[in-house]
Amino acid sequence: MILVGVSGGVAAYKSCELVRLLVKAGREVQVVMTPAAERFVGPTTFSALSRRPALTEQSAEVFPHLEASREAMLYCIAPAGANTIARLAHGEAPNVLTQSALAFTGPLLVAPAMNPRMWAAPVTQENVRALLARGVESIGPESGEMAEGEQGAGRMSEPDEIAGRIEARLATLGSLAGRRFLVTAGGTREPLDAVRYLGNRSSGRMGVAVADEAARRGADVTLILAAATASPSAPMRTLRAETAEQLRAATLEQAGAADVIVMAAAVADYRPAQPLDGKRSKDSAAWTIELEATADILAELGARRREGQVLIGFAAEHGEGAVERARAKLERKGADMIVMNDISRSDIGFDSSLNEIVLVSSKGEHLVSRRSKQACAAAILDTLGNQTARAAVEQRTTV
């Protein structure tokens, strides 16, 4: 079942055609309406088009929208007005549409529609960025003449385009069913003493985004999470590991059962050779620390992986020659793909909800332009799926 949320606005009339197209394609559709939406299109119209009662504030049952959010495969809110976008961004749930969205754990798509000045307002753009950072997919808006006569960006995308995006997203659901993923994320912390540690700026967002996307596509996911501000939103098994050695032990223990291993964690390359058991008190003397190299987990996985197992590594490179260094790492570690991002840029990577990556494999390099980390995760899995399909075809043709 697909949930179609309709918020208030003139563009609500386009949602009628969207529902019709989805039903014609054989989809079960449940419409959820805000009170403001009923001022533009009545629930009877949507009930007739979807062939089931539209859910409104006056629905006869007490919690039908929450039950629908549990059963649905995808939720598309079209139109999504500025008020609804703000409420989604801040977790406010004053009506059945936002309540069902807050309770929904699957893919959420929004098709914004509003006055061009409202769309351009910094607070609206901030709210949209917050949604994108959580993996919400935005469709549009388009530019053109608005109902009030103004020109600019704010028109809701056409129903056929929205329906196409819904079908494309649905096609990914279940595409990884039966596949076992092992994903590492976050940054390790190497103790200096009982209080202090050597760490890095990794938030874990990119690795968690990959784990979430794989789980939403039907994979059985195990996430090994080091220090991170991000946490998964999709169902999965989560293990904790703080140091590089703990992460190594957990990864090697789980690796044998995995079909795909994604090493997105920012693992420390060095650690203090002799960490103190207690806390070192501050004084005026210098503190000299000897560092020793940590184990190369990706290389170990490359050396011991079984036939058919896919291994993906990450490379946080800095400045010129980044792609060349990532390719050398691909060959040195025995991986199938290296996901490279340039950490010399302040608008992507560490501490950012956005990323721009280059996927380096034996097939070449593929640039994934600047976008949300969830969208980057989708691109990684799309590329992985395409390469796996090509490899299967090549294997069949050589047999």
N, C-alpha and C positions, 0 to 999 in steps of 0.2 A: 504493500500500500504506500502511496505517496501523499504526504500532507501538503496542501497548498494554502498558505496563509495569505489573507487579503486584508491589508490595512487601508485606512481612509485616504481618498484621493480620486481625482477624475480618472486616473489610469486604471481604476478597478474594473472598468468596462473591458479592458484588454484581458483581464484574468478569466473572463467568461470563455474567451476563445482558447486560452491556455488550457483550461480544464477540458474543453471539448476535444482539443488535440490529444491530450493525454489519454482520455477515455477511448478515443478512436484508435489509439495505438495499443489498446488492450490493458491499460493500467487501471488499477483501482485507485480512486482519488477521494480523499477526505478533505473538504474545504473547512478552514477555520477562519472566522471573521472577527474583526474588532468592531465595537459599537460604531465607530466612525465610518467603517466600510459600508455599513448598512444604510447610511445616508446616500450612498451613490448607487449601489446595486443590492437588491433585496436578497435575503437568504433563499427564498423560493426559487429564484433563477439558478443559483448555484446547486441547489438540491436537485433540480431537474437535470442539469447538465452532468452532474457527478453521479446521479442515480442513488444518492444516499443523503440523508438530512445534513445540511451544513451546520457546523458547530458554532454557536453564538453564546453570548452571556445568558440568554434565555433558554438554553437547551434543557430538555426535560430531565435528563440524568444529571447527577452531581459532578462526576469526574470523567465524562466521556473523552474530553480532550487529552487527559493524562493517559488514559488507556490507549488512545490513538497514537500518542507519541511513543508508547512502548512498542506498538506493533509496526510502525512505519519504517520503511527502508530509507527514505529521504524526505527532507522538509525544504520546500521552496516558498519563500515569502515574496509575493509579487502582486501589487506593488509593495515596496518597503519604503514608507515615508520617513522623513527626518525624525519624527517622534519615536517611531518604532525602532529605527536604527539606534537612536540614543538609548532606548530602554534595553535593547539587546546588548549593547556595549557595556552597560552598567549593571546588568543582571536584574533589572526591575521587571516585575511581572504582575501588572495590574489588571490584565485581561486574559481571556482564554488563549489568544494567539501567543502572547509572550510567555505565559505559563507553560504551554506545550513546548515552546522553543527551549525554555530553560530546562525542561525535563527530558528533552530529546538528546540522544547520544550519537546519532548518525550524522551523515553529511548534511550541512545546512547551506542553502543557497539563498541569496537575496538579490532582488532586482530593484534597485533604488529608483524612486520617482518623486520629484519635488521641484520647486521653483529653482532656477539656476543660481540665484543669490544664496538660497538656503543650502544648495549642494556645495557651493564654493566656500561657505563659512568655515573658518578654521576649526570650530568645534565639531562640525559634521565630518570634516576630513579626519580629524583625530579619532572620532568614533568609528569611522570606516576602517582606519588603520588598526584599531584595537580588534575589530572583528576579523580582519584578514590575518592578523597575528595568531588568532585562535583557530585558523583553518577554515573560516567561513569563506565561501566563494561568492564573489560579486559579479553580477551580470549587468553590464552597462554602468551608468545610464548613457543614453545617446543624446546627441545635440539636435536641436531643431526648434520649431515654434511650440510654445507651451499654450495651455488652455487660456491663460490670462493674457496672452499676446506677446509675452517676452520671448526672446531668443537666447539659446545657450544650452549647456549640458544640464540634463535633468529629466529628459523623456525616458519613460520606461522602455526597455528593449521590446522588440516585437515578440508576440507569443510563440511564433515558430522557432525563433532563435533560442528563447528560454526553454522550450520543449526539447530542442536539440541538445542543449547543455545538460538538461536533466537526464536524457537518455544516455549521453556520453558518460555522465557520472555513475549512472546505474550500471553501465557496462563494466565498470571497474569493481563493483561490489561482488564479492565471491570469486573474483578472478584468481585469488591466491588461496582459495580453500584447499586445505590439505597440506599446504606448505608450512614448514616450521622455520620461523625466523628467530635469530638471536641478534639482539641489537644492544650495543653499549653506548652510553651517553653521559655527559657531564665531565667535570675535571677532577683528577685525583689530587689528594692532599698528602704530602710527605712530611712526617713529623720532624721538627727541629728539637723540640722538647715536649713536655706534657701539655703545653698550651699552644705553642707556635707551630706553623707548618709552612712549607713551600707549596704554592698552588698556582692556578692560572685563572683567567677570566671567563672560562667556558660557563655558559648558562645551562647547557644541556638541551636547549630548545630544538636544535637541528636533529639530534639523535632521537629525541622524544617524538618529534614530528614524523620521522621515518617509522618509528614503532607504531604510532597512532594510525598512520596511513596504511601500513601493512595489516594491522588488526581490522581496520574498517573494510579492507578488501578480502577479509576472510581468513587471513593467516593465523596460525597459532604462534603467538609472540611471547618470547621471554626477553625482558628488558633488564639489563644490568646497569643500574644507575649509580654513578659516583656523585660527588657534590654538584648540586644543580638547583636552580631556581624554578625550572620547569618540572611539570609532573604529567604523566599520561592521562588522557581523558577516555580512551577506549579500553575495553576489557583486555587485560594481559597479566602475565605473571611478572612481578617486579622483584628483583634481588638488589641488595645494596652492597657496595664495595667502595671503601674510602681511599685506600692506597693503591699504587700501581700493582703491587704484589697481590693484594686482595682481588683486584679486578682480573689479573692474570689467572689466578687460581679458579675464580668463578667462571671465567670465559672458557678455559680449557676443559673444565668439568662439564659445561653445557654444550660445547661445540660439536661433539660427536653426533648428537641427535638432530642438529640443525641442517636444514637444506640451504639456507641463506644466512650468512653472517655479515652484519654491518657494523664495522668498528668505527663508530662516530665519536667515541669518548676521546677527550683530550688527555691522554696519558702522559704523566711526567716522564721526560727523558732521563732525568737525574734525580737522585734523592740524597739526603745527608748520610754519609758513611757511618757515623756514630751518633745517632740521636740520643739526647739526654733522657733519662727516665723521669726526672723531676723537672721543675721549672727553673730556668737560669735567671737568677736575679740580675737586674740591671745595675751596671757600674760603669766606670769611665774607661774600662779596658776594651780593646777591640775584640770582636768575636770572629774568629776565623773558622770557616766551615768547609770541610772536604766533602765533595760530592762524588758519588759513584753512579755509573749508568744503570738504569733499570732494564729489565728484560724486554726484548722486542716481541710483543705479543702478536702483532700482525704477521711478522716473519715466521713465528712458531706455527701459527694457524696455516700459513701458506705451505709450510713444509710437511705438515701432518694431515692436511685435509683429505677427505675421501673423494673418490670419483663422483662427479656430478654435483659436488658441493660448490656453491657460489660464495666468493669472498670479496667484500667491498671494503676498502679502506678510505680514510679521509686524510687530506693534507691541508693544513693551515699554512699557506705560503705567504711570503712577504716581498712584494715588489717585482721587479723585472726578472724574467726567467722562471716564473712560477710554474707554468705549464710544463716546461722542460724538466724541472725538478720533480713534478708530479709523475711524469712518464717514467723517469728513472726509478722512482719509488715503486711504481706499478711492476716493473720488471724485477727489481731487487727483492720485493716482498712476495712475489708469486700470486698477486691478487688478480681478480677479473676486472675490477674497476677501481679507480681512485677518484674521489669527489674532492676537487680542489677549490678553495676560496682564498681570496687575497685579503689577508688581515691588515694590510697597510691602509686599507680604506676604512673610514670612520662610519660610512653609511650602511655597511653590511657586516655580517659576521658576529664577533663577540659583542654582547650587550645590546644586540639589535634584534628586532622581530623580522628583519628582512635579510636576504642573502642573495648573492650572485655566485653561481658555481660553474665550474667546467668539469664535465664528466669525461674522464680520460680512460680509454680502454684500448684493446688491440685493434678495434675498428676505427679509431681516430679520436678526435675531441669534439664534444658537443657543449656549446655554451647555453646555459640556462640563465636568461637575463634576470635582472633584479626583481624580486618578488617576495612574497611571504615565505617563511621557512616551510610552512605546510605545503605550499604550492611547489616549492623546490623538492620536497619529499615525494610528492606525486610524480614529478618529472623523473626523479631517480628510479622509482618503481616502474614507471611507464617504459623507460629506456631498458631497464633490466628485463621486463617482459618481452620487449621487442627483440632484444639480443638472444634471449632464451628460445624464443620461437624460431628465429633464424638458425640458431645452432641445431635445433631439432630437425629442421628441414634439410640442412646440410648433411646431418648424420644419416637421414633416411636416403638421401640421394647418393651417398657413397657406399651404402650397404649393398 
